[in-house]
Amino acid sequence: MKRLFVVGVALLALAGTAAAADLPSPQPYYKAPGFVPPPFSWSGFYLGVNGGGGFGTSTWDTAGSINTSGGLVGGTIGYNYQFNHFVIGAEGDIDWASISGTTTTLACPAGCKTGDSWLSTARGRIGYAADRFMPYITGGGAFGNINASSPFGSASATNAGWTVGAGLEFAFYGNWSAKAEYLYVSLGKFNCGIACGVAPDNVSFNTNLVRAGINYHF
């Protein structure tokens, strides 16, 4: 009887081992990869708006140096081409401006004033794209008007000059980007003659622009 019991237990053990061998082996667990958005491309056309402020100096031969300051706002158009991390492009803008200053000196005791009512630039840009961040340097031509006046007369001229600067642009949502930049702008000078009411006079205009903008990329 004892032998029959031992034989029965052995047979049950063999049957369990055979059944376990027939079960499918467990499959390895693979975690589904997370979604990785593609890197942002800076290539293509864009349109935008910009605004900020300017501060600088205007120099008259007779009245000396005049400190100028004020604001500006306008529109931007541009094109970028990206290869690897580098971005090259061209950008243009035109802004309404109200940048001016006045001085009183012995040569102009009643007050001499210089102002600028519009400003435009046409620049090249070179940037380095760290995905959605792009620091850049920029430079090119600048265009605007120089208004010179005193209580005895006034004159104005549209001048072409130059600009250079740098900035940082960030693509924050979809095709939208925001930028902050600094530009130094020199519009040169013009001779306002006796129209300024003091004497034949050369008047210059230079300004530092600090502005921000929002662009939409197509």
Buried (B, 14 or more C-beta within 10 A) or exposed (E): EEEEEEEEEEEEEEEEEEEEEEEEEEEEEEEEEEEEEEEBEBEBEBEBBBBBBBBBBBBBBBBBEBEBBBBBBBBBBBBBEBEEEEBBBBBBBBBEBBBBBBBEBEBBEEBBBBBBBBBBBBBEBEBEBEBBEBBBBBBBEBBBBBBBBBEEBBBBBEBEBBBBBBBEBBBEEEEBBBBBBBBBBBBBBBBBEEBBBBBEBBBBBBBBBEBEBBBEBE
